[in-house]
């Protein structure tokens, strides 16, 4: 559970910096929003990886 005095803000910020959507899932209990953010990040990473492979061919 998050404290309302602001002491949990650093914990949420660190997890959000590590993986987008993780703090929504773990701490804020916003599972739908967290899953959407996580899926977007995975998609973004896959697209970056596939583009870097295709640019090496050219």
N, CA, C and O atoms as a MOPAC input file, in Angstrom:
PM7 MOZYME 1SCF
protein

 N      0.84500 1    -1.18600 1     0.00000 1
 C      0.00000 1     0.00000 1     0.00000 1
 C      0.87900 1     1.23400 1     0.00000 1
 O      1.91900 1     1.26500 1     0.65700 1
 N      0.46200 1     2.24400 1    -0.73500 1
 C      1.22000 1     3.49100 1    -0.81800 1
 C      0.85300 1     4.42600 1     0.32200 1
 O     -0.30800 1     4.52900 1     0.71700 1
 N      1.85800 1     5.09700 1     0.83500 1
 C      1.62200 1     6.10300 1     1.86900 1
 C      1.15100 1     7.39800 1     1.21800 1
 O      1.60700 1     7.76600 1     0.13600 1
 N      0.23800 1     8.07600 1     1.89000 1
 C     -0.29200 1     9.31900 1     1.33000 1
 C      0.57700 1    10.52300 1     1.65600 1
 O      0.28500 1    11.62900 1     1.20000 1
 N      1.64100 1    10.33500 1     2.43500 1
 C      2.49200 1    11.46000 1     2.80400 1
 C      3.57600 1    11.75800 1     1.76900 1
 O      4.37400 1    12.67200 1     1.97700 1
 N      3.62900 1    11.02200 1     0.67200 1
 C      4.59500 1    11.28000 1    -0.38100 1
 C      5.86500 1    10.46200 1    -0.28000 1
 O      6.72700 1    10.57000 1    -1.15200 1
 N      6.01000 1     9.64900 1     0.75100 1
 C      7.23200 1     8.85900 1     0.91500 1
 C      7.33100 1     7.73200 1    -0.11200 1
 O      8.42400 1     7.21800 1    -0.35000 1
 N      6.23300 1     7.34400 1    -0.71300 1
 C      6.24400 1     6.26900 1    -1.70700 1
 C      6.52700 1     6.78900 1    -3.10900 1
 O      6.66000 1     5.99800 1    -4.04300 1
 N      6.62100 1     8.08500 1    -3.27000 1
 C      6.81400 1     8.66500 1    -4.59900 1
 C      8.12600 1     8.19200 1    -5.23100 1
 O      8.16100 1     7.91000 1    -6.42900 1
 N      9.19400 1     8.10100 1    -4.45400 1
 C     10.48100 1     7.65300 1    -4.98600 1
 C     10.40900 1     6.20300 1    -5.46100 1
 O     10.99200 1     5.85300 1    -6.48700 1
 N      9.69800 1     5.36800 1    -4.72100 1
 C      9.56600 1     3.96200 1    -5.08600 1
 C      8.80400 1     3.83000 1    -6.41100 1
 O      9.19800 1     3.05100 1    -7.28000 1
 N      7.74300 1     4.57100 1    -6.55900 1
 C      6.95100 1     4.53800 1    -7.78900 1
 C      7.76700 1     5.08200 1    -8.95100 1
 O      7.72500 1     4.52500 1   -10.04800 1
 N      8.49800 1     6.14900 1    -8.73100 1
 C      9.30400 1     6.75100 1    -9.79600 1
 C     10.40300 1     5.80900 1   -10.26100 1
 O     10.65800 1     5.70000 1   -11.46100 1
 N     11.06100 1     5.12300 1    -9.32400 1
 C     12.12300 1     4.17100 1    -9.70400 1
 C     11.57400 1     3.02800 1   -10.53600 1
 O     12.17700 1     2.66000 1   -11.54400 1
 N     10.45200 1     2.46200 1   -10.14300 1
 C      9.91300 1     1.33700 1   -10.90800 1
 C      9.40800 1     1.78900 1   -12.26900 1
 O      9.51700 1     1.04600 1   -13.24500 1
 N      8.85900 1     2.99200 1   -12.35100 1
 C      8.40700 1     3.51000 1   -13.63400 1
 C      9.59000 1     3.75700 1   -14.56900 1
 O      9.47300 1     3.58100 1   -15.78200 1
 N     10.72000 1     4.16300 1   -14.00900 1
 C     11.91200 1     4.39300 1   -14.82500 1
 C     12.50000 1     3.07700 1   -15.33300 1
 O     13.06400 1     3.03300 1   -16.42600 1
 N     12.37400 1     2.02400 1   -14.55900 1
 C     12.90400 1     0.72100 1   -14.97700 1
 C     12.06800 1     0.10600 1   -16.09200 1
 O     12.61400 1    -0.38600 1   -17.07900 1
 N     10.76600 1     0.13100 1   -15.94000 1
 C      9.88600 1    -0.46900 1   -16.93500 1
 C      8.55700 1     0.26300 1   -16.91600 1
 O      7.87700 1     0.30400 1   -15.89100 1
 N      8.19100 1     0.83600 1   -18.04300 1
 C      6.96700 1     1.61300 1   -18.12000 1
 C      5.76400 1     0.70900 1   -17.81900 1
 O      5.62600 1    -0.35100 1   -18.42900 1
 N      4.92600 1     1.10200 1   -16.92000 1
 C      3.75100 1     0.33300 1   -16.55500 1
 C      3.92100 1    -0.50900 1   -15.30700 1
 O      2.93500 1    -0.95000 1   -14.71600 1
 N      5.17100 1    -0.73900 1   -14.89400 1
 C      5.40500 1    -1.60200 1   -13.73700 1
 C      4.85400 1    -1.00200 1   -12.45000 1
 O      4.27000 1    -1.71700 1   -11.63600 1
 N      5.03100 1     0.29100 1   -12.25900 1
 C      4.50700 1     0.91100 1   -11.03800 1
 C      2.98400 1     0.93700 1   -11.03600 1
 O      2.36600 1     0.86600 1    -9.97400 1
 N      2.36900 1     1.03800 1   -12.21800 1
 C      0.91000 1     0.97900 1   -12.28000 1
 C      0.41300 1    -0.39500 1   -11.84000 1
 O     -0.59700 1    -0.50400 1   -11.14400 1
 N      1.11500 1    -1.42000 1   -12.24200 1
 C      0.69000 1    -2.77700 1   -11.90800 1
 C      0.97900 1    -3.10700 1   -10.44900 1
 O      0.11600 1    -3.63800 1    -9.74900 1
 N      2.20000 1    -2.79300 1    -9.98100 1
 C      2.60600 1    -3.20700 1    -8.64000 1
 C      2.04600 1    -2.33500 1    -7.52700 1
 O      1.52700 1    -2.85300 1    -6.53800 1
 N      2.14200 1    -1.02500 1    -7.67300 1
 C      1.84500 1    -0.13200 1    -6.55400 1
 C      0.51200 1     0.59200 1    -6.67700 1
 O     -0.20300 1     0.75000 1    -5.68700 1
 N      0.17500 1     1.03000 1    -7.87800 1
 C     -1.03700 1     1.83300 1    -8.02600 1
 C     -2.28200 1     0.98100 1    -8.26100 1
 O     -3.40300 1     1.48800 1    -8.22100 1
 N     -2.08400 1    -0.30500 1    -8.50500 1
 C     -3.17200 1    -1.27100 1    -8.72100 1
 C     -4.07300 1    -0.88600 1    -9.89500 1
 O     -5.27700 1    -1.14300 1    -9.89000 1
 N     -3.45600 1    -0.26500 1   -10.89700 1
 C     -4.15500 1     0.06100 1   -12.14000 1
 C     -3.68400 1    -0.93400 1   -13.19200 1
 O     -2.84800 1    -0.61800 1   -14.03800 1
 N     -4.23300 1    -2.13400 1   -13.12300 1
 C     -3.73400 1    -3.23000 1   -13.93800 1
 C     -3.95700 1    -3.02400 1   -15.43500 1
 O     -3.08500 1    -3.36700 1   -16.23300 1
 N     -5.08600 1    -2.48200 1   -15.82900 1
 C     -5.36700 1    -2.28800 1   -17.25700 1
 C     -4.41200 1    -1.25000 1   -17.84100 1
 O     -3.81600 1    -1.47900 1   -18.89300 1
 N     -4.26300 1    -0.11700 1   -17.16700 1
 C     -3.36000 1     0.92600 1   -17.64700 1
 C     -1.91300 1     0.43300 1   -17.63800 1
 O     -1.16900 1     0.69500 1   -18.58200 1
 N     -1.51000 1    -0.27200 1   -16.59100 1
 C     -0.15500 1    -0.79900 1   -16.51000 1
 C      0.14000 1    -1.80800 1   -17.59700 1
 O      1.22900 1    -1.80900 1   -18.17100 1
 N     -0.82400 1    -2.66900 1   -17.88400 1
 C     -0.64700 1    -3.65800 1   -18.95100 1
 C     -0.54500 1    -2.97600 1   -20.30200 1
 O      0.25100 1    -3.39000 1   -21.14600 1
 N     -1.34200 1    -1.93500 1   -20.51900 1
 C     -1.27800 1    -1.20100 1   -21.78100 1
 C      0.08000 1    -0.52200 1   -21.95000 1
 O      0.67700 1    -0.58300 1   -23.02500 1
 N      0.56300 1     0.11900 1   -20.89900 1
 C      1.87600 1     0.76100 1   -20.96600 1
 C      2.98500 1    -0.26500 1   -21.18900 1
 O      3.90400 1    -0.02700 1   -21.97200 1
 N      2.90200 1    -1.39100 1   -20.51100 1
 C      3.91900 1    -2.43300 1   -20.67300 1
 C      3.90400 1    -2.99000 1   -22.09600 1
 O      4.96100 1    -3.22400 1   -22.68200 1
 N      2.72000 1    -3.20100 1   -22.65000 1
 C      2.61700 1    -3.70400 1   -24.02200 1
 C      3.18600 1    -2.69700 1   -25.01800 1
 O      3.84800 1    -3.08300 1   -25.98200 1
 N      2.93400 1    -1.41400 1   -24.79200 1
 C      3.50300 1    -0.39100 1   -25.66400 1
 C      5.02300 1    -0.37700 1   -25.59500 1
 O      5.69200 1    -0.22200 1   -26.61700 1
 N      5.56700 1    -0.53700 1   -24.40400 1
 C      7.01600 1    -0.53600 1   -24.27800 1
 C      7.62600 1    -1.74800 1   -24.96800 1
 O      8.64000 1    -1.62000 1   -25.65400 1
 N      7.03300 1    -2.90500 1   -24.79900 1
 C      7.54000 1    -4.11200 1   -25.46200 1
 C      7.46300 1    -3.94900 1   -26.97100 1
 O      8.40900 1    -4.29800 1   -27.67700 1
 N      6.35800 1    -3.42500 1   -27.47500 1
 C      6.20600 1    -3.19000 1   -28.90900 1
 C      7.27300 1    -2.21900 1   -29.40700 1
 O      7.88300 1    -2.44800 1   -30.45200 1
 N      7.49700 1    -1.15300 1   -28.67400 1
 C      8.50500 1    -0.17200 1   -29.02900 1
 C      9.89300 1    -0.80500 1   -29.08700 1
 O     10.65200 1    -0.55300 1   -30.02300 1
 N     10.22800 1    -1.62600 1   -28.09300 1
 C     11.53300 1    -2.27900 1   -28.07600 1
 C     11.69300 1    -3.25800 1   -29.23400 1
 O     12.77500 1    -3.36400 1   -29.81200 1
 N     10.63600 1    -3.96300 1   -29.57000 1
 C     10.69200 1    -4.89700 1   -30.70300 1
 C     10.89400 1    -4.13700 1   -32.00300 1
 O     11.69000 1    -4.54800 1   -32.84800 1
 N     10.17300 1    -3.02600 1   -32.17000 1
 C     10.32200 1    -2.23900 1   -33.39600 1
 C     11.71800 1    -1.63500 1   -33.51500 1
 O     12.28700 1    -1.60100 1   -34.60600 1
 N     12.26600 1    -1.16500 1   -32.41200 1
 C     13.62600 1    -0.63000 1   -32.44200 1
 C     14.61700 1    -1.72800 1   -32.82200 1
 O     15.52300 1    -1.50500 1   -33.62500 1
 N     14.44100 1    -2.89500 1   -32.25000 1
 C     15.34400 1    -4.00900 1   -32.54400 1
 C     15.24400 1    -4.40900 1   -34.01600 1
 O     16.26800 1    -4.63100 1   -34.66200 1
 N     14.03200 1    -4.50300 1   -34.55300 1
 C     13.86900 1    -4.91100 1   -35.95200 1
 C     14.40700 1    -3.83900 1   -36.89600 1
 O     14.96500 1    -4.17000 1   -37.94300 1
 N     14.25100 1    -2.56100 1   -36.54800 1
 C     14.79300 1    -1.48900 1   -37.38900 1
 C     16.30700 1    -1.48200 1   -37.36100 1
 O     16.94000 1    -1.20500 1   -38.38000 1
 N     16.89800 1    -1.77900 1   -36.22400 1
 C     18.35900 1    -1.77200 1   -36.14800 1
 C     18.93200 1    -2.92800 1   -36.97100 1
 O     20.00500 1    -2.79600 1   -37.56000 1
 N     18.23200 1    -4.04600 1   -37.01300 1
 C     18.68600 1    -5.16400 1   -37.83800 1
 C     18.58100 1    -4.81800 1   -39.31700 1
 O     19.49000 1    -5.13500 1   -40.08400 1
 N     17.48800 1    -4.17300 1   -39.73800 1
 C     17.31500 1    -3.85600 1   -41.15000 1
 C     18.26500 1    -2.75300 1   -41.59800 1
 O     18.65600 1    -2.73100 1   -42.76500 1
 N     18.65000 1    -1.83800 1   -40.71200 1
 C     19.57800 1    -0.78800 1   -41.10100 1
 C     20.99500 1    -1.33400 1   -41.23400 1
 O     21.81500 1    -0.74400 1   -41.93800 1
 N     21.29700 1    -2.44000 1   -40.57800 1
 C     22.62000 1    -3.04500 1   -40.71800 1
 C     22.77600 1    -3.69900 1   -42.08100 1
 O     23.89000 1    -3.82000 1   -42.59100 1
 N     21.66700 1    -4.11900 1   -42.67100 1
 C     21.69900 1    -4.77500 1   -43.99000 1
 C     22.01100 1    -3.74500 1   -45.06600 1
 O     22.73900 1    -4.03600 1   -46.01500 1
 N     21.46500 1    -2.54700 1   -44.92200 1
 C     21.64400 1    -1.51400 1   -45.95000 1
 C     22.98300 1    -0.95400 1   -45.93400 1
 O     23.29400 1    -0.07400 1   -46.73700 1

